[in-house]
Each structure stands twice: as structure tokens, then as C-alpha cells.
Amino acid sequence: MWLRLLMLCFFNEALGHLNASSQAEFNPAVIFSQTTELLEGDILQLKCMVFMTEKPKDALCIYLCKDGVATRIERITRSKSIVFKIPQVAIKDSGNYSCVYSTEKQLVQRVTAVGHNTVFIQVREFGLGNIYRRNAVIFESASVDLICFGVETKTDRSLHMYLCKNGIGVNMDVARSDGIAIFILGQVRREDSGNYSCVYSIKKHHPGNVTSTNERSVIIQVTEMDVHQWWVNVIRLLCSVGVVIAAMAFLTVHNFYSIKAMFCATNAPATRSKPDDTNSSSKETQQLTQERRESRQIQLSSTVSPQGEVS
């Protein structure tokens, strides 16, 4: 009989706590999130804020709820907001998150409520990256560069980039700090033709275990080398180089003669003075010759008499 009484008291006390928890008053709070899509292993940060006209006299208990059930609790005294951090999230952490608060502390597992608003968080195993192909025409035995772009994460862990062909991973590389990874396919063959895309993850996987349905892809078609077309391309290249050389030679000659003409035009006044000096000297010579002739005539007239005898 005493055992029955003890058991009855225990169940009554437990039922009382449960009723008190279920009847506790929870006020809705506002939730904020900088991002809604995360990768496995990333950090989730959710900010809960309480809107009150007056500062709370007592400490408040803020509950972070996922799909209407509380998962975490924090106490605030002077502030009206708190940030919940969930490190290394997993796919199971996806869901609708909200915040509520109360002046009474309750067991987290027994709190069922929804806040003022909800934020849907999606945790993915792989992120969809962008891909860019540098080569325009691809022949057999050529080298192909594929550039993959990822995104920046909120964790310090490395970002693993996976190159997929027809939806299956074929290669993996650690992306740089800016989220870029370059894959080089050397000496490609016709069997390397296909649909290529990129995905990224914080976790490291074997490339063969990676499957992707990324629509951001490029099509690579490897064709056989055409010898005739190769020679045509070489001739076109040589002609282009010849035209460039001829143009440079023409410009060089043109500039040379332009500079020479400018130099001659600058020295032109000095060269024009020589004909004037020549004309003046020729006039003086003619005058001197005329004077000599007149002097000889005077001498002859003085030595010969009017009768024709020489004195």
C-alpha cells in the first residue's frame, strides 16, 4: 500500500511539471539569418531578437525552435537579442527555425511553439558551381583547361572542388581562397567528349562517389585533327604576321622621311643666303673686268699718235 502511494505521488508531481510546462506563456520573437543555404560542415548562425517597450526586469529565456520544437535555450539579462551558433551543420539540420521567449525556464524538449516568423534553412551535401572553358576548338591530343567557380563559406576549412563528366565525378582539387579551381585535361581523345560540370563540398569524398545533376555545364566535343585545315591555319597566321611586319616597316620609313623633311625645313634659311653671295661676287668681278678694259684702251690711245706712229 505504501508503495502504491509513493508511485501515485511521483506520477502526480511529474504530471504537474508537465502541465506547468505546457501552460507556460511563450512570447514570439523575431529571427534573422544571413544565409539560407549551407554546406555540410558549415556554421549556422541565427539571431533572435525580442521586441519590448521596456527593458526586462528579470532574465529572459530565449528558445530556438526547429519545426515547432525547441532545440536550444539561452538566457539574456541586459540585451534584447542573442545569436545561436550551430557548428558543422548536417543535412538533418535542415528545417524551419523560429524563436520564442519566456520569463520562466522550461525543459527544452517540452517546449513546442512557433515564433513571430520562420526561416527555412537548407543544408546540402554539395554546392553547384559554375564552369568555364578556355579553349574554343578542341582537337585530339590537345590540352583543355576547365575553370570551376565556387562560393565563399563561413568556415576556415578547405573547399573541395569536383569535376564531373556526365554527372559522375572524375577529378578533385582543393579550391583556392577565392573559390576557384583549374582542371587541365592533357592530350584529350574522342572518348573524353561529354558534358562537364562542377560541384563543391567542405567534406572530402572520393571523386567516383560524387554524382551531380548540375545544369551549369559545358559540352566538350573532341574532333580528329584535319591536316589540311591545320596548314590553312598556319598560312593564315603567317599572312597575318606578314601584314603586321609590313605595316610596321611602312610606319618606320614614313616617320624617317617625315623627320628628315622637318630637319631640312628648319635649316632652309641658311642655305638660301648662298645664291645672294654668289650674285654679288659675280657683279663685282664684271665691274673689275670692265675697269681693266677701259684702262687698257687709255694706255693704247696714249702711245699711238694720230698719224699712226708709235711715240
Disulfide bonds with the S-S distance in Angstrom:
Cys48-Cys99 1.68
Cys148-Cys198 1.75
